[in-house]
Amino acid sequence: MEYSHAGPTQSVHTSLILLGQSHSTEVAAVEAVLSDGRTLRNEVTNGLFVFDAPIQAVGVKVDELKVIGRDNQILQLIEVKPNY
């Protein structure tokens, strides 16, 4: 799993963006757990996923990614390290 996350949001008028690629055909979706308590889900298409979430607070970031298999089971938990 490869991903890019720019880090905590710097403005309340922005979007949090995280994009990535899965090299396994077993991966069906990715869930992003945000520091503001929300969990977002994105289906993996052709090995790619993108999160573009409106944010209403400064400092929100992705804390964890859950890699979900075709049977809806968690295949992997990833602690996200922002690219500051």
Rosetta blueprint (number, residue, H / E / L):
1 M L
2 E E
3 Y E
4 S E
5 H E
6 A L
7 G L
8 P L
9 T L
10 Q L
11 S L
12 V L
13 H L
14 T E
15 S E
16 L E
17 I E
18 L E
19 L E
20 G E
21 Q E
22 S L
23 H L
24 S L
25 T L
26 E L
27 V E
28 A E
29 A E
30 V E
31 E E
32 A E
33 V E
34 L E
35 S L
36 D L
37 G L
38 R L
39 T E
40 L E
41 R E
42 N E
43 E E
44 V L
45 T E
46 N L
47 G L
48 L E
49 F E
50 V E
51 F E
52 D E
53 A E
54 P E
55 I E
56 Q L
57 A L
58 V L
59 G L
60 V L
61 K L
62 V E
63 D E
64 E E
65 L E
66 K E
67 V E
68 I E
69 G E
70 R L
71 D L
72 N L
73 Q L
74 I E
75 L E
76 Q E
77 L E
78 I E
79 E E
80 V L
81 K L
82 P L
83 N L
84 Y L
